[in-house]
Amino acid sequence: MIYENFKKYQSQIKHGEISLLKTVEDFLERIEEHKDLNVFLEVYADEAIADAKVIEEKIKNGRGGKLAGMVIGIKDVLAYKNHGLQAGSKILDGFKSQFTATAVQRLIDEDAIIIGRQNCDEFAMGSSNENSAFGPVKNFADKTRVPGGSSGGSAVAVQAGLCHASIGTDTGGSVRQPAGFCGVVGLKPSYSRISRWGLAAYASSFDCVGPIAGSVADVALLLEVMAGQDQFDSTVYPHPTEQFSEFSGEKKVYKIGYFKEALESEGLDNEVKTLTEQRLQALKNVGHELVPLSFPKLKYLLPTYYILTMAEASSNLNRYDGIRFGHRSNAGKNLEELYKKSRGEGFGKEVKRRIMLGTFILSADYYDAYYTKAQKVRSIIKAETEAFFEKVDFIVSPTTPTPAFKIGENGGEDPLQMFLADIFTVHANVVGLPAISVPNGITESGLPVGFQILGADFSEKKLLEFASEII
């Protein structure tokens, strides 16, 4: 399956050098061959084949859309009309979407082929893809290790060549962290850049739809298609979208900041640190200016993030009650018991943990002590981060403090060990800024490492151009 870049691939289809139908069939065979990775919860084989036949003719006749022929998987939190949507949870057993998410519809409108829905941590709550009700996804580089989460299935699908690209979601690093663990490219856009209509909400003021692909160019094209105003989501950025996929090619010199606290962190793996320092030196060698930054409030990012997201999760997940849709317990003897039994049986351990903590945070006695205080800290962190961007063009860091860890390694009784996997990625979500993870080498044991670039608000064009230059 030859795929160097999307424009060349489309041209090859147009001139009959390769067959789109054969490409789809090859992907389907490869998905079946690698079922042990546990990537896809549902494969739309017949639909994908039927779409390939129609779209191949459109490409040859010059009528194909921007994404004509691109084969895409979608994370199991995005609605696709008349298709299953379970958010990796038993609470939505048997549920089918009644409409299509705006981001997904825009892909379809540009002639992308949706090949299936992909496994993820339950309701996108996790950093390893071990919280799915359907079992963990395995990292293609080492099947004893996690792919990252929550969009682990989406990242492995690209890593293992099961589709051209995937659409994930990023609430605290859930696109970038698995992209780093799997050696692919993952983008979290600015908050409100892409409509959240049709996304099963986890934490509404943090959630972002984001693309995962093998190249920055493909990620840019996918952002270009999905971004823009939407009548169904009033929070979307109101200005016209940009041509993100049109890179100038002009070599520019940037001021690149990095947090000293991040590189000096005790939890930073030695190989990850070495590869990051090598990348920084390479950037300096081609003329970029490195600017060390001090950010003592880095240690407050994780607690701020988890307090606020758990509070929002507690509110958002109220709708799953066993009455209107999804799993309903047979053991409830009255309405209150039906609620409790349905939610107790349907939700997994991690989701229950976050709902209970979120409910505690929002309770009358603790609201000001936790939720209000975390909102104030969030505002301070955002203001200080914006001040950094008056001095530098980008802020860089490792995507994750370690390479992919073994399945079960961080799943003990102390959830803080798992939460620490998000230490570098949550910053972008707390402040709503765009960030991208690009591959940054391989450890001696063959595990991919990611390099994260954080940009100023709505600076995706500049961020993507820079990222495309350094990989």
WOMO-V807948 format. One record per residue. N is the residue number from 1. RES is the residue in one small letter. NEAR is the number of other ideal C-beta (glycine too) atoms within 8 Angstrom. D_CENTER is the distance of its C-alpha to the mean C-alpha in whole Angstrom. Layout:
N|RES|NEAR|D_CENTER, N|RES|NEAR|D_CENTER
This chain:
1|m|7|25, 2|i|6|26, 3|y|8|23, 4|e|5|23, 5|n|9|22, 6|f|11|21, 7|k|6|24, 8|k|8|26, 9|y|13|25, 10|q|12|26, 11|s|8|29, 12|q|10|30, 13|i|15|29, 14|k|9|32, 15|h|6|34, 16|g|7|34, 17|e|5|33, 18|i|10|31, 19|s|8|30, 20|l|12|27, 21|l|10|28, 22|k|8|29, 23|t|13|25, 24|v|15|24, 25|e|9|26, 26|d|9|25, 27|f|15|22, 28|l|13|23, 29|e|8|25, 30|r|12|23, 31|i|14|21, 32|e|7|24, 33|e|6|25, 34|h|11|22, 35|k|7|22, 36|d|6|22, 37|l|12|18, 38|n|11|18, 39|v|14|15, 40|f|13|16, 41|l|12|17, 42|e|8|19, 43|v|9|20, 44|y|10|22, 45|a|7|24, 46|d|6|27, 47|e|8|25, 48|a|17|23, 49|i|12|27, 50|a|8|28, 51|d|11|26, 52|a|14|26, 53|k|9|30, 54|v|8|30, 55|i|14|27, 56|e|13|29, 57|e|8|32, 58|k|12|31, 59|i|16|30, 60|k|9|33, 61|n|7|35, 62|g|6|33, 63|r|5|31, 64|g|11|27, 65|g|9|24, 66|k|8|22, 67|l|13|20, 68|a|13|23, 69|g|16|22, 70|m|11|19, 71|v|14|18, 72|i|15|14, 73|g|19|13, 74|i|14|11, 75|k|17|9, 76|d|15|12, 77|v|13|11, 78|l|17|12, 79|a|13|16, 80|y|13|18, 81|k|8|21, 82|n|5|24, 83|h|10|21, 84|g|10|20, 85|l|15|17, 86|q|12|17, 87|a|13|14, 88|g|17|15, 89|s|13|18, 90|k|11|22, 91|i|13|22, 92|l|14|21, 93|d|9|23, 94|g|6|25, 95|f|10|23, 96|k|8|22, 97|s|13|21, 98|q|5|24, 99|f|7|22, 100|t|11|19, 101|a|14|16, 102|t|14|17, 103|a|14|14, 104|v|15|14, 105|q|10|18, 106|r|11|18, 107|l|15|17, 108|i|10|20, 109|d|7|22, 110|e|11|21, 111|d|14|22, 112|a|13|19, 113|i|13|20, 114|i|15|17, 115|i|15|18, 116|g|14|16, 117|r|14|14, 118|q|16|12, 119|n|15|12, 120|c|19|10, 121|d|18|11, 122|e|16|14, 123|f|13|13, 124|a|18|9, 125|m|12|12, 126|g|14|12, 127|s|13|11, 128|s|18|12, 129|n|18|12, 130|e|12|16, 131|n|15|16, 132|s|14|15, 133|a|8|19, 134|f|7|19, 135|g|5|19, 136|p|11|17, 137|v|14|15, 138|k|14|17, 139|n|15|16, 140|f|11|18, 141|a|11|19, 142|d|9|21, 143|k|8|21, 144|t|6|22, 145|r|14|19, 146|v|17|15, 147|p|19|12, 148|g|18|10, 149|g|17|8, 150|s|18|7, 151|s|21|5, 152|g|19|8, 153|g|20|10, 154|s|18|8, 155|a|20|8, 156|v|18|12, 157|a|14|13, 158|v|17|13, 159|q|13|14, 160|a|11|17, 161|g|7|18, 162|l|15|17, 163|c|12|16, 164|h|11|16, 165|a|16|12, 166|s|18|9, 167|i|18|7, 168|g|18|4, 169|t|17|4, 170|d|18|4, 171|t|14|8, 172|g|11|9, 173|g|17|6, 174|s|16|4, 175|v|20|2, 176|r|20|6, 177|q|18|8, 178|p|21|8, 179|a|16|8, 180|g|19|11, 181|f|19|12, 182|c|17|12, 183|g|11|14, 184|v|12|12, 185|v|17|10, 186|g|19|7, 187|l|16|7, 188|k|15|7, 189|p|13|10, 190|s|12|13, 191|y|10|13, 192|s|8|15, 193|r|13|14, 194|i|14|13, 195|s|14|14, 196|r|12|13, 197|w|9|16, 198|g|15|16, 199|l|13|12, 200|a|10|14, 201|a|9|14, 202|y|15|13, 203|a|12|14, 204|s|8|15, 205|s|7|15, 206|f|15|12, 207|d|14|9, 208|c|15|8, 209|v|16|7, 210|g|16|5, 211|p|15|7, 212|i|19|7, 213|a|13|11, 214|g|9|14, 215|s|8|15, 216|v|12|15, 217|a|11|17, 218|d|16|15, 219|v|17|12, 220|a|13|14, 221|l|13|16, 222|l|14|13, 223|l|16|13, 224|e|13|16, 225|v|12|17, 226|m|15|14, 227|a|12|15, 228|g|9|18, 229|q|6|21, 230|d|9|21, 231|q|4|24, 232|f|7|22, 233|d|10|20, 234|s|3|22, 235|t|5|19, 236|v|12|18, 237|y|9|19, 238|p|4|23, 239|h|4|24, 240|p|4|23, 241|t|7|20, 242|e|8|21, 243|q|5|22, 244|f|13|19, 245|s|8|19, 246|e|5|23, 247|f|9|23, 248|s|5|27, 249|g|4|27, 250|e|4|29, 251|k|5|29, 252|k|5|28, 253|v|6|29, 254|y|10|27, 255|k|9|27, 256|i|15|24, 257|g|14|24, 258|y|14|23, 259|f|12|23, 260|k|9|26, 261|e|11|25, 262|a|12|22, 263|l|12|24, 264|e|6|27, 265|s|9|25, 266|e|3|26, 267|g|7|23, 268|l|13|22, 269|d|8|23, 270|n|6|26, 271|e|10|24, 272|v|15|21, 273|k|11|23, 274|t|8|26, 275|l|14|23, 276|t|14|22, 277|e|9|25, 278|q|9|26, 279|r|13|23, 280|l|12|25, 281|q|8|28, 282|a|9|27, 283|l|12|26, 284|k|10|29, 285|n|6|31, 286|v|6|30, 287|g|5|31, 288|h|10|29, 289|e|8|30, 290|l|10|28, 291|v|10|28, 292|p|7|28, 293|l|12|27, 294|s|7|28, 295|f|9|25, 296|p|6|27, 297|k|10|25, 298|l|10|22, 299|k|7|23, 300|y|9|22, 301|l|13|19, 302|l|12|18, 303|p|8|21, 304|t|13|20, 305|y|14|16, 306|y|9|17, 307|i|12|20, 308|l|15|19, 309|t|15|16, 310|m|13|18, 311|a|13|21, 312|e|15|19, 313|a|16|17, 314|s|16|21, 315|s|9|22, 316|n|11|19, 317|l|11|20, 318|n|7|24, 319|r|6|24, 320|y|11|23, 321|d|9|27, 322|g|15|28, 323|i|7|30, 324|r|5|29, 325|f|4|26, 326|g|12|25, 327|h|12|27, 328|r|8|30, 329|s|12|32, 330|n|4|35, 331|a|6|37, 332|g|13|37, 333|k|4|40, 334|n|6|40, 335|l|6|37, 336|e|6|36, 337|e|10|36, 338|l|13|34, 339|y|12|31, 340|k|9|31, 341|k|12|31, 342|s|16|29, 343|r|12|26, 344|g|9|27, 345|e|9|27, 346|g|15|24, 347|f|14|22, 348|g|10|21, 349|k|6|22, 350|e|12|19, 351|v|15|18, 352|k|10|22, 353|r|9|22, 354|r|13|20, 355|i|13|22, 356|m|9|25, 357|l|10|24, 358|g|15|22, 359|t|9|26, 360|f|8|28, 361|i|14|26, 362|l|11|27, 363|s|8|31, 364|a|4|33, 365|d|5|35, 366|y|11|31, 367|y|11|30, 368|d|7|31, 369|a|7|31, 370|y|11|27, 371|y|13|25, 372|t|9|27, 373|k|9|28, 374|a|12|24, 375|q|9|24, 376|k|8|26, 377|v|11|25, 378|r|12|21, 379|s|8|24, 380|i|9|25, 381|i|15|22, 382|k|11|21, 383|a|8|25, 384|e|10|25, 385|t|12|22, 386|e|11|23, 387|a|8|27, 388|f|12|25, 389|f|10|24, 390|e|5|28, 391|k|9|28, 392|v|12|26, 393|d|10|23, 394|f|12|20, 395|i|14|19, 396|v|13|18, 397|s|13|18, 398|p|17|16, 399|t|16|13, 400|t|15|14, 401|p|12|18, 402|t|10|18, 403|p|13|17, 404|a|14|16, 405|f|10|18, 406|k|7|20, 407|i|10|20, 408|g|6|22, 409|e|6|22, 410|n|9|20, 411|g|7|21, 412|g|5|24, 413|e|3|26, 414|d|5|24, 415|p|8|21, 416|l|6|21, 417|q|8|20, 418|m|11|17, 419|f|10|16, 420|l|10|17, 421|a|15|14, 422|d|13|12, 423|i|11|15, 424|f|13|14, 425|t|17|11, 426|v|13|12, 427|h|14|14, 428|a|15|12, 429|n|16|11, 430|v|13|15, 431|v|11|16, 432|g|10|14, 433|l|13|14, 434|p|16|12, 435|a|15|11, 436|i|17|10, 437|s|14|10, 438|v|12|13, 439|p|11|15, 440|n|12|18, 441|g|9|20, 442|i|7|21, 443|t|11|23, 444|e|4|26, 445|s|6|25, 446|g|7|23, 447|l|13|19, 448|p|13|17, 449|v|19|16, 450|g|17|14, 451|f|17|15, 452|q|15|13, 453|i|13|15, 454|l|12|15, 455|g|13|17, 456|a|8|19, 457|d|8|18, 458|f|8|18, 459|s|10|18, 460|e|15|16, 461|k|8|19, 462|k|9|20, 463|l|14|17, 464|l|16|16, 465|e|10|20, 466|f|13|20, 467|a|13|17, 468|s|11|19, 469|e|7|22, 470|i|10|21, 471|i|8|20
